[in-house]
Amino acid sequence: MENTDVAAQGLSFTFDPVSGDLLANYVPNPGGPGLDSVMLREALRGQGYGEFHFVDKALDGFIVKAREAQAPLSLPIGKRLDAELKIVATDNLMTAFMTLTPAKGGKALLLEDILAALQQQGFTFGIVQEAIDGALAKGQCERLPIVQGVPSVPGSAARFENLLAEREKHLLEADENAVVLYRDLSHLLLVKQGDQLLRRIPPVQGHDGTNIKGQVVSAPSLPEIHFADKNPGAELDPQDENVLLAACSGQPVITRNGATVNSLLEVNNLDLSTGSVDFDGTIRVKGDVKAGMRLKASGDVIVLGIVEAAQISAGGNIAVKGGIIGRANSQAGAVGLPADTARIECGGTLQAMFTENARIKAADAIHVEFYARQCELFARNEIVVGKRGARNSHLAGGVAQATMRVKALNLGTPNGLKTLVQVGSDPYLAQELADKEALFKHKLAELDQVQKLIAHFKLNPQKAAGGVGEKIESTRKQIASAIFILIEEKNELLAKLSLTQEARVEVGEALFDGVEIRIGKQIGRVHETRGPCAVHLAEGVIVFEAVGGAGSARLGGGRTDEKK
């Protein structure tokens, strides 16, 4: 123990260099002045203890006890503290922070001490020397970043560019006064052998980083997306493996990561002389499709004449330059169309001059130039009947159902023919989404099995010999790519579901009594003839708005269809 006497009314200090504790000693002097705070602190500074760590409560307590003391008093009042250093790193080892607490009468920290502490923890990469020097100059800091790693830079996955997009956009342009333009094949996108279809833009690889321990931080892995395995009618460009070319002339179909080209078949008429046709491609009928015939094409169907009570199915669009004349139900009191009437279904848009007694389903839209009478029309996107200036253009009788819009020059007839129009619901989406979900789960199960097999090969490498391991790894990549594409397709379908709230019915000239309009689960009936208007939902109620700013009103009762 070290003793230091202070000629200040019996006050002295004792310092323990091992523990760092400082004790104040006081011998009462009845004839001397009383001890106070100023006297105590001056004595501490005078004896070289002024920089120690003191707590005011301890100093004040000592003074109180000294004034009351009748015998010598000795109490701890302070402590010598060395500077403290704390270094903490983030969980990902990309940054280390330093907290520096200054010394109080004790040993200060030097640069060598900090570098040694970093070395001890293995933080050797990315030391910020300027930050450390600044903290030492100030004598203290709080969570100061002094070591900084280099993060990895993610890349971008491979993507695909439709090289026919501009041509498709040009083909969609139409006369503003016409619903449909008929120019033979001018509305179709056809390619010749050697035309470019789809370009694969290779992935851009990311850059690896380095953490503060000098370890490599790998950039996130990218999904391996390649062209589809099968692309009928298409082939890789021998000069550029990232481009698909048309292997033949015909109708192109661009998918997410592939393309097909359907060849074109031409017939004069579809009748008993030709029999029914099932063709993997596009079909062009120069004449008529007679009653009772069946026509199926994976691509488009173009009919330059009339379609009678026949069945036509197309994977793409259907264009009928003439009209569609089905067979009306001749049975008294019968509801709906007979089974042997015209039945048309396509995966794109149907275009026709007129339609009568036909059941038509289109995955995109139905466009009729003049009139649709006593038909059952179903379209995922829209149904449009009539063009400006056409005489006797109307949508009357039967059913017209579309997700987003039904538009007609005249809707219904003056004699009140019952006509049902429905928008705001898509019968295709729910099933398509369920199919995608089922396929997604199936692919996940396949990937799980393949990964288990790969893990087995790692434990038993001899079983992966002879190229077996490479084949399994190739299969894994293909399944992973398919799962990535399915996720994007599911997200697109979910986004489409939210668009049905914008559904509407548009009438260009007259909305007649006898028309029933359904929007979602709401039902409205027309009880009087109205002029040009738009019908839609407003605050859950069906309303019509007169064209020209004449205001809006509820349509019919606007009740809910509980059976929906």
C-alpha positions as CSV (number, residue, x, y, z in Angstrom):
1,M,0.0,0.0,0.0
2,E,1.2,3.5,-0.8
3,N,0.5,6.3,1.8
4,T,0.5,10.0,1.0
5,D,0.1,12.6,3.7
6,V,-1.6,15.9,2.9
7,A,-1.1,18.9,5.1
8,A,-4.8,19.8,4.9
9,Q,-6.4,19.4,8.3
10,G,-5.7,15.6,8.7
11,L,-6.6,14.6,5.1
12,S,-4.5,11.9,3.3
13,F,-5.0,9.4,0.5
14,T,-4.1,5.7,0.1
15,F,-3.8,4.2,-3.4
16,D,-3.7,0.4,-4.0
17,P,-1.8,-0.1,-7.4
18,V,-3.1,-3.7,-7.6
19,S,-6.8,-3.0,-7.4
20,G,-6.6,0.6,-8.5
21,D,-8.8,1.7,-5.6
22,L,-8.2,5.1,-3.9
23,L,-9.1,5.6,-0.2
24,A,-9.4,8.9,1.6
25,N,-8.2,9.1,5.1
26,Y,-9.3,11.7,7.6
27,V,-8.1,12.4,11.2
28,P,-10.5,14.7,13.1
29,N,-9.0,18.1,14.1
30,P,-11.4,19.9,16.5
31,G,-9.6,23.1,16.2
32,G,-9.2,23.2,12.4
33,P,-11.6,24.3,9.6
34,G,-14.2,21.7,8.5
35,L,-13.6,19.6,5.4
36,D,-15.6,20.6,2.3
37,S,-15.9,19.6,-1.4
38,V,-13.6,22.3,-2.7
39,M,-10.9,21.3,-0.2
40,L,-11.2,17.6,-1.1
41,R,-11.0,18.1,-4.8
42,E,-8.0,20.5,-4.6
43,A,-6.2,17.9,-2.4
44,L,-6.9,15.2,-5.0
45,R,-5.6,17.3,-7.9
46,G,-2.6,18.4,-5.8
47,Q,-1.6,14.7,-5.1
48,G,-2.0,13.7,-8.8
49,Y,-5.4,11.9,-8.5
50,G,-7.5,14.5,-10.3
51,E,-8.0,12.3,-13.4
52,F,-9.2,9.2,-11.4
53,H,-12.8,8.0,-11.7
54,F,-14.9,9.5,-9.0
55,V,-18.6,9.3,-8.1
56,D,-20.0,12.4,-6.6
57,K,-22.1,10.4,-4.2
58,A,-19.0,8.7,-2.7
59,L,-17.2,12.1,-2.4
60,D,-20.2,13.8,-0.7
61,G,-20.6,10.8,1.6
62,F,-17.0,10.9,2.7
63,I,-17.3,14.7,3.5
64,V,-20.4,14.1,5.6
65,K,-18.9,11.3,7.6
66,A,-15.6,13.3,8.1
67,R,-17.5,16.2,9.6
68,E,-19.3,13.8,12.0
69,A,-16.2,11.7,12.7
70,Q,-14.9,11.4,16.3
71,A,-12.2,9.0,15.3
72,P,-9.9,8.5,12.2
73,L,-11.9,7.7,9.1
74,S,-10.9,5.8,5.9
75,L,-13.3,5.3,2.9
76,P,-12.9,4.4,-0.8
77,I,-13.8,7.4,-2.9
78,G,-12.4,6.7,-6.4
79,K,-10.7,4.3,-8.8
80,R,-8.0,4.4,-11.4
81,L,-9.4,3.1,-14.7
82,D,-7.6,2.1,-17.9
83,A,-9.0,2.9,-21.3
84,E,-11.5,0.3,-22.5
85,L,-11.8,-1.1,-26.0
86,K,-14.8,-3.0,-27.4
87,I,-15.0,-4.4,-31.0
88,V,-18.2,-5.9,-32.3
89,A,-18.9,-7.3,-35.8
90,T,-22.1,-7.7,-37.6
91,D,-23.5,-11.2,-38.1
92,N,-22.6,-11.2,-41.8
93,L,-19.0,-10.2,-40.9
94,M,-19.1,-7.2,-43.3
95,T,-18.5,-4.4,-40.7
96,A,-16.8,-4.2,-37.3
97,F,-17.6,-1.4,-34.9
98,M,-15.3,0.0,-32.2
99,T,-16.4,1.6,-28.9
100,L,-13.5,3.4,-27.1
101,T,-13.9,4.5,-23.5
102,P,-11.1,6.9,-22.4
103,A,-8.8,6.2,-19.5
104,K,-9.4,7.9,-16.1
105,G,-6.0,8.0,-14.4
106,G,-5.0,4.8,-16.0
107,K,-3.4,3.5,-19.2
108,A,-4.5,5.0,-22.5
109,L,-5.0,2.9,-25.6
110,L,-2.5,3.0,-28.4
111,L,-2.8,2.1,-32.1
112,E,-0.9,-1.1,-31.5
113,D,-3.5,-2.2,-28.9
114,I,-6.4,-1.7,-31.4
115,L,-4.6,-3.5,-34.2
116,A,-3.7,-6.4,-31.8
117,A,-7.3,-6.7,-30.8
118,L,-8.5,-6.8,-34.4
119,Q,-5.8,-9.4,-35.2
120,Q,-7.0,-11.5,-32.2
121,Q,-10.5,-11.6,-33.6
122,G,-9.3,-12.3,-37.1
123,F,-10.6,-9.0,-38.5
124,T,-7.7,-8.3,-41.0
125,F,-9.4,-7.2,-44.2
126,G,-10.7,-3.7,-44.8
127,I,-9.3,-1.9,-41.8
128,V,-10.2,1.8,-42.0
129,Q,-7.0,3.4,-40.7
130,E,-8.3,7.0,-40.9
131,A,-11.3,6.2,-38.6
132,I,-9.0,4.6,-36.0
133,D,-6.6,7.6,-36.0
134,G,-9.5,10.0,-35.6
135,A,-10.9,8.0,-32.6
136,L,-7.5,7.9,-30.9
137,A,-7.1,11.7,-31.4
138,K,-10.5,12.3,-29.7
139,G,-9.8,9.7,-27.1
140,Q,-13.2,8.1,-27.4
141,C,-15.9,6.9,-29.9
142,E,-19.2,5.0,-29.9
143,R,-19.8,2.1,-32.4
144,L,-17.5,3.6,-34.9
145,P,-17.1,1.4,-38.1
146,I,-13.3,0.7,-38.3
147,V,-13.3,-2.4,-40.5
148,Q,-15.4,-2.7,-43.7
149,G,-15.7,-5.7,-46.0
150,V,-16.7,-5.6,-49.7
151,P,-20.2,-7.0,-50.2
152,S,-21.0,-9.2,-53.1
153,V,-22.8,-7.8,-56.1
154,P,-25.8,-9.8,-57.4
155,G,-26.1,-10.5,-61.1
156,S,-29.2,-10.7,-63.3
157,A,-30.8,-13.9,-64.5
158,A,-31.1,-14.8,-68.2
159,R,-34.1,-13.2,-69.9
160,F,-35.8,-13.6,-73.3
161,E,-36.6,-10.9,-75.9
162,N,-39.5,-11.5,-78.3
163,L,-38.0,-10.5,-81.6
164,L,-41.5,-10.3,-83.2
165,A,-43.0,-7.9,-80.7
166,E,-42.8,-4.9,-83.0
167,R,-44.4,-6.8,-85.9
168,E,-47.2,-7.9,-83.6
169,K,-47.8,-4.4,-82.4
170,H,-48.1,-3.2,-86.0
171,L,-50.7,-5.9,-86.8
172,L,-52.9,-4.9,-83.9
173,E,-53.4,-1.4,-85.3
174,A,-57.0,-0.9,-86.6
175,D,-59.2,1.6,-88.3
176,E,-60.7,3.8,-85.5
177,N,-64.2,3.6,-87.0
178,A,-64.2,-0.2,-87.3
179,V,-64.4,-3.0,-84.7
180,V,-62.6,-5.5,-87.0
181,L,-60.5,-5.1,-90.1
182,Y,-60.6,-7.9,-92.6
183,R,-57.7,-8.0,-95.0
184,D,-57.4,-11.6,-95.6
185,L,-54.3,-12.7,-93.8
186,S,-53.0,-9.2,-93.0
187,H,-54.1,-9.5,-89.4
188,L,-52.0,-12.7,-88.9
189,L,-48.4,-12.7,-88.0
190,L,-46.6,-15.1,-90.3
191,V,-42.9,-15.8,-90.6
192,K,-40.6,-17.2,-93.2
193,Q,-37.9,-19.8,-92.7
194,G,-34.8,-18.2,-91.1
195,D,-36.7,-15.4,-89.4
196,Q,-35.5,-14.6,-85.9
197,L,-38.1,-15.4,-83.2
198,L,-36.6,-15.2,-79.8
199,R,-33.4,-14.1,-78.3
200,R,-31.9,-15.4,-75.0
201,I,-30.0,-12.6,-73.2
202,P,-27.4,-14.5,-71.1
203,P,-27.3,-13.9,-67.4
204,V,-24.9,-11.2,-66.0
205,Q,-22.9,-12.8,-63.3
206,G,-22.4,-11.1,-60.0
207,H,-19.2,-10.3,-58.3
208,D,-17.9,-12.0,-55.2
209,G,-17.2,-10.0,-52.1
210,T,-14.8,-10.3,-49.2
211,N,-15.7,-10.1,-45.5
212,I,-13.6,-8.6,-42.7
213,K,-11.9,-11.9,-42.1
214,G,-10.7,-12.0,-45.6
215,Q,-13.1,-14.7,-46.6
216,V,-14.8,-14.8,-50.0
217,V,-18.5,-13.9,-50.0
218,S,-20.0,-15.5,-53.0
219,A,-22.5,-13.6,-55.2
220,P,-26.1,-15.0,-55.0
221,S,-26.5,-17.9,-57.4
222,L,-28.7,-17.3,-60.5
223,P,-31.5,-19.6,-61.8
224,E,-30.3,-21.5,-64.8
225,I,-32.9,-20.6,-67.5
226,H,-32.4,-21.9,-71.0
227,F,-34.5,-22.3,-74.1
228,A,-37.3,-24.8,-73.8
229,D,-36.2,-28.4,-74.7
230,K,-38.7,-28.7,-77.5
231,N,-39.5,-25.9,-80.0
232,P,-41.4,-27.4,-82.9
233,G,-40.8,-25.5,-86.1
234,A,-37.9,-23.5,-84.6
235,E,-34.2,-24.1,-84.3
236,L,-31.1,-22.5,-82.9
237,D,-29.2,-20.0,-85.1
238,P,-26.0,-21.8,-86.1
239,Q,-24.2,-18.4,-85.9
240,D,-25.7,-17.5,-82.4
241,E,-26.8,-20.1,-79.9
242,N,-28.8,-17.5,-78.1
243,V,-31.2,-16.9,-81.0
244,L,-34.1,-19.1,-82.1
245,L,-35.0,-19.1,-85.8
246,A,-38.0,-20.2,-87.7
247,A,-37.3,-23.6,-89.2
248,C,-40.2,-23.3,-91.6
249,S,-42.7,-20.8,-92.8
250,G,-45.9,-20.4,-90.9
251,Q,-47.6,-19.0,-87.7
252,P,-45.2,-18.3,-84.8
253,V,-46.2,-18.7,-81.2
254,I,-43.8,-17.2,-78.6
255,T,-43.7,-18.8,-75.1
256,R,-41.9,-17.6,-72.1
257,N,-38.6,-19.3,-73.0
258,G,-39.3,-20.9,-76.4
259,A,-41.1,-20.6,-79.7
260,T,-43.0,-22.8,-82.2
261,V,-43.9,-22.2,-85.8
262,N,-47.0,-23.8,-87.1
263,S,-47.2,-24.3,-90.9
264,L,-50.1,-23.1,-92.9
265,L,-52.8,-25.4,-94.5
266,E,-55.2,-24.1,-97.2
267,V,-58.4,-25.8,-98.4
268,N,-61.1,-24.5,-100.7
269,N,-64.2,-25.6,-98.7
270,L,-64.6,-27.8,-95.6
271,D,-67.3,-30.2,-96.6
272,L,-68.0,-33.9,-97.2
273,S,-65.3,-34.0,-99.9
274,T,-62.6,-33.1,-97.4
275,G,-64.0,-34.5,-94.2
276,S,-63.2,-33.1,-90.8
277,V,-59.7,-31.7,-90.3
278,D,-57.4,-31.8,-87.3
279,F,-54.2,-29.9,-88.2
280,D,-51.1,-29.0,-86.2
281,G,-50.8,-25.5,-87.6
282,T,-52.8,-22.7,-89.2
283,I,-55.8,-23.4,-91.5
284,R,-57.1,-21.1,-94.2
285,V,-60.4,-22.0,-95.7
286,K,-61.0,-20.1,-99.0
287,G,-64.7,-20.9,-99.1
288,D,-67.3,-22.1,-96.5
289,V,-67.3,-24.5,-93.6
290,K,-70.4,-26.6,-94.0
291,A,-72.8,-27.8,-91.4
292,G,-71.8,-30.9,-89.5
293,M,-68.0,-30.5,-90.2
294,R,-65.4,-30.4,-87.5
295,L,-62.2,-28.3,-87.8
296,K,-59.4,-28.2,-85.3
297,A,-56.1,-26.3,-85.6
298,S,-53.3,-25.7,-83.1
299,G,-52.7,-22.3,-84.7
300,D,-55.2,-19.9,-86.3
301,V,-58.3,-20.5,-88.5
302,I,-59.2,-18.2,-91.3
303,V,-62.5,-18.7,-93.1
304,L,-63.1,-16.4,-96.1
305,G,-66.7,-17.6,-96.5
306,I,-69.5,-18.6,-94.1
307,V,-69.4,-21.0,-91.2
308,E,-72.6,-23.0,-90.8
309,A,-73.6,-25.3,-87.9
310,A,-70.1,-26.6,-87.7
311,Q,-67.5,-27.1,-84.9
312,I,-64.3,-25.1,-85.0
313,S,-61.5,-25.2,-82.4
314,A,-58.3,-23.2,-82.7
315,G,-55.3,-22.8,-80.4
316,G,-54.9,-19.2,-81.8
317,N,-57.3,-16.7,-83.4
318,I,-60.3,-17.4,-85.6
319,A,-61.3,-14.9,-88.4
320,V,-64.5,-15.4,-90.4
321,K,-64.7,-13.0,-93.3
322,G,-68.3,-13.9,-93.8
323,G,-70.7,-14.7,-91.0
324,I,-71.5,-17.6,-88.6
325,I,-75.0,-19.1,-89.1
326,G,-75.8,-21.8,-86.6
327,R,-79.0,-23.8,-86.1
328,A,-81.8,-22.4,-84.0
329,N,-83.6,-24.7,-81.5
330,S,-86.8,-25.8,-83.3
331,Q,-88.4,-27.4,-80.2
332,A,-91.2,-25.4,-78.7
333,G,-90.3,-23.9,-75.3
334,A,-86.7,-25.0,-75.6
335,V,-84.1,-22.9,-73.8
336,G,-80.6,-22.4,-75.2
337,L,-79.0,-23.7,-78.4
338,P,-79.2,-27.3,-79.8
339,A,-76.2,-29.5,-79.5
340,D,-75.6,-29.6,-83.3
341,T,-75.5,-25.8,-83.8
342,A,-72.4,-23.8,-84.6
343,R,-69.8,-24.2,-81.8
344,I,-66.6,-22.1,-82.0
345,E,-63.7,-22.0,-79.5
346,C,-60.4,-20.3,-79.8
347,G,-57.3,-19.6,-77.7
348,G,-57.1,-16.0,-78.9
349,T,-59.6,-13.6,-80.5
350,L,-62.6,-14.4,-82.7
351,Q,-63.5,-12.0,-85.6
352,A,-66.7,-12.4,-87.7
353,M,-68.9,-10.2,-89.8
354,F,-72.1,-11.5,-88.0
355,T,-73.1,-14.4,-85.8
356,E,-76.5,-16.1,-85.4
357,N,-77.4,-19.1,-83.2
358,A,-73.8,-19.9,-82.3
359,R,-72.0,-20.8,-79.1
360,I,-68.6,-19.0,-79.1
361,K,-65.8,-19.1,-76.5
362,A,-62.7,-17.0,-76.9
363,A,-59.7,-17.0,-74.5
364,D,-59.2,-13.3,-75.4
365,A,-61.9,-11.4,-77.2
366,I,-64.9,-11.7,-79.6
367,H,-65.3,-8.9,-82.2
368,V,-68.4,-8.9,-84.5
369,E,-68.6,-6.3,-87.2
370,F,-72.4,-6.1,-87.6
371,Y,-74.7,-8.1,-85.3
372,A,-74.8,-11.0,-82.9
373,R,-78.3,-12.6,-82.5
374,Q,-79.4,-15.4,-80.2
375,C,-75.9,-16.5,-79.4
376,E,-74.0,-17.7,-76.4
377,L,-70.8,-15.6,-76.3
378,F,-68.0,-16.1,-73.7
379,A,-64.7,-14.2,-73.8
380,R,-62.0,-13.7,-71.2
381,N,-61.3,-10.1,-72.1
382,E,-64.1,-8.4,-74.1
383,I,-67.0,-8.7,-76.5
384,V,-67.5,-6.0,-79.1
385,V,-70.4,-6.0,-81.5
386,G,-70.9,-3.3,-84.2
387,K,-69.0,-0.5,-85.8
388,R,-69.8,3.1,-86.0
389,G,-72.2,3.9,-88.9
390,A,-73.4,0.3,-89.3
391,R,-77.1,-0.2,-89.9
392,N,-79.1,-2.5,-87.7
393,S,-76.0,-3.3,-85.6
394,H,-77.0,-5.0,-82.4
395,L,-76.3,-7.6,-79.7
396,A,-79.6,-9.2,-79.0
397,G,-80.9,-12.4,-77.3
398,G,-78.9,-15.2,-75.7
399,V,-75.9,-14.6,-73.4
400,A,-72.8,-12.4,-73.6
401,Q,-70.3,-12.9,-70.9
402,A,-66.8,-11.3,-70.7
403,T,-64.5,-10.5,-67.9
404,M,-63.7,-6.8,-68.6
405,R,-66.1,-5.3,-71.2
406,V,-69.1,-5.9,-73.3
407,K,-69.6,-3.2,-75.9
408,A,-72.5,-3.0,-78.5
409,L,-73.9,-0.3,-80.7
410,N,-77.4,-1.5,-79.6
411,L,-78.0,-3.8,-76.8
412,G,-81.3,-5.8,-76.9
413,T,-84.3,-5.1,-79.2
414,P,-87.3,-2.7,-79.2
415,N,-89.7,-5.7,-78.6
416,G,-87.9,-6.6,-75.3
417,L,-86.1,-9.8,-76.4
418,K,-84.5,-11.3,-73.3
419,T,-80.8,-10.7,-73.4
420,L,-78.3,-11.5,-70.6
421,V,-75.0,-9.7,-70.4
422,Q,-72.5,-10.5,-67.7
423,V,-69.1,-9.0,-66.9
424,G,-66.7,-8.9,-63.9
425,S,-66.1,-12.7,-63.6
426,D,-63.6,-14.9,-65.4
427,P,-64.4,-18.6,-65.6
428,Y,-61.0,-19.3,-67.1
429,L,-58.8,-17.8,-64.4
430,A,-59.7,-19.9,-61.4
431,Q,-59.1,-23.2,-63.3
432,E,-55.9,-22.0,-64.9
433,L,-54.6,-20.9,-61.5
434,A,-55.5,-24.3,-60.0
435,D,-53.7,-26.1,-62.8
436,K,-50.6,-24.0,-62.3
437,E,-50.6,-24.6,-58.6
438,A,-50.9,-28.4,-59.2
439,L,-48.1,-28.4,-61.7
440,F,-46.0,-26.3,-59.3
441,K,-46.4,-28.8,-56.5
442,H,-45.6,-31.6,-58.8
443,K,-42.4,-30.0,-59.9
444,L,-41.4,-29.3,-56.3
445,A,-41.9,-33.0,-55.6
446,E,-39.7,-33.9,-58.6
447,L,-37.0,-31.5,-57.5
448,D,-37.1,-33.0,-54.0
449,Q,-36.6,-36.5,-55.4
450,V,-33.7,-35.4,-57.6
451,Q,-32.0,-33.6,-54.7
452,K,-32.3,-36.7,-52.6
453,L,-30.7,-38.7,-55.4
454,I,-27.8,-36.2,-55.7
455,A,-27.2,-36.4,-51.9
456,H,-27.1,-40.2,-52.2
457,F,-24.5,-40.0,-55.0
458,K,-22.3,-37.7,-52.8
459,L,-22.3,-40.5,-50.2
460,N,-21.9,-43.2,-52.8
461,P,-19.8,-41.6,-55.7
462,Q,-19.3,-44.9,-57.4
463,K,-23.1,-45.0,-58.3
464,A,-22.8,-41.7,-60.2
465,A,-20.2,-43.0,-62.6
466,G,-20.7,-43.4,-66.3
467,G,-22.4,-40.1,-66.8
468,V,-25.3,-40.9,-64.4
469,G,-24.4,-38.0,-62.1
470,E,-24.2,-35.5,-65.0
471,K,-27.6,-36.6,-66.3
472,I,-29.2,-36.2,-62.8
473,E,-27.6,-32.7,-62.4
474,S,-29.0,-31.7,-65.9
475,T,-32.4,-32.9,-64.8
476,R,-32.2,-30.8,-61.6
477,K,-31.4,-27.7,-63.6
478,Q,-34.3,-28.2,-66.0
479,I,-36.8,-28.7,-63.1
480,A,-35.4,-25.6,-61.2
481,S,-35.9,-23.5,-64.4
482,A,-39.5,-24.8,-64.8
483,I,-40.3,-23.9,-61.2
484,F,-38.9,-20.4,-61.7
485,I,-41.1,-19.9,-64.7
486,L,-44.2,-21.3,-62.9
487,I,-43.8,-18.8,-60.1
488,E,-43.8,-15.9,-62.5
489,E,-46.9,-17.3,-64.3
490,K,-48.8,-17.8,-61.0
491,N,-48.0,-14.2,-60.0
492,E,-49.3,-12.9,-63.4
493,L,-52.6,-14.8,-63.0
494,L,-53.1,-13.4,-59.5
495,A,-52.5,-9.9,-60.8
496,K,-55.2,-10.5,-63.4
497,L,-57.8,-11.4,-60.8
498,S,-57.8,-7.9,-59.4
499,L,-58.7,-6.3,-62.8
500,T,-62.3,-7.5,-62.8
501,Q,-63.4,-4.6,-60.6
502,E,-63.1,-2.4,-63.6
503,A,-65.6,-4.4,-65.7
504,R,-68.3,-2.4,-67.6
505,V,-71.0,-2.6,-70.3
506,E,-70.9,0.1,-73.0
507,V,-73.8,1.0,-75.3
508,G,-73.2,3.2,-78.3
509,E,-76.8,4.0,-79.3
510,A,-79.6,2.3,-77.4
511,L,-80.1,0.0,-74.4
512,F,-83.5,-1.7,-74.6
513,D,-86.0,-3.0,-72.2
514,G,-85.6,-6.7,-71.6
515,V,-81.8,-6.7,-71.0
516,E,-80.5,-8.2,-67.8
517,I,-77.0,-7.0,-66.8
518,R,-74.8,-8.8,-64.2
519,I,-71.6,-7.4,-62.9
520,G,-69.9,-9.8,-60.5
521,K,-72.7,-10.9,-58.2
522,Q,-74.9,-7.9,-58.8
523,I,-77.9,-8.0,-61.1
524,G,-79.7,-5.2,-62.8
525,R,-82.6,-5.2,-65.2
526,V,-83.5,-2.6,-67.8
527,H,-87.2,-1.6,-67.7
528,E,-87.1,1.3,-70.1
529,T,-85.1,2.1,-73.2
530,R,-82.1,4.4,-72.7
531,G,-79.7,6.1,-75.0
532,P,-75.9,5.8,-75.1
533,C,-74.5,4.9,-71.7
534,A,-71.9,2.9,-69.7
535,V,-73.0,0.5,-67.0
536,H,-70.6,-0.4,-64.2
537,L,-70.4,-0.9,-60.4
538,A,-70.3,2.1,-58.1
539,E,-70.1,1.4,-54.3
540,G,-71.3,-2.1,-54.9
541,V,-74.4,-1.1,-56.9
542,I,-74.9,-1.3,-60.7
543,V,-75.4,2.1,-62.2
544,F,-75.6,3.5,-65.7
545,E,-74.0,6.7,-66.8
546,A,-75.5,8.5,-69.8
547,V,-72.9,9.5,-72.4
548,G,-72.6,13.2,-72.7
549,G,-72.7,14.1,-69.0
550,A,-76.4,13.5,-68.3
551,G,-75.7,12.0,-64.9
552,S,-76.0,8.5,-63.5
553,A,-78.6,6.3,-61.9
554,R,-79.1,2.9,-60.5
555,L,-80.0,0.2,-63.0
556,G,-83.0,-1.9,-61.9
557,G,-82.8,-3.1,-58.4
558,G,-79.1,-3.9,-58.3
559,R,-79.6,-6.9,-56.1
560,T,-77.1,-9.6,-55.3
561,D,-77.3,-13.0,-57.0
562,E,-77.1,-15.4,-54.1
563,K,-76.5,-18.3,-56.3
564,K,-73.2,-16.9,-57.5
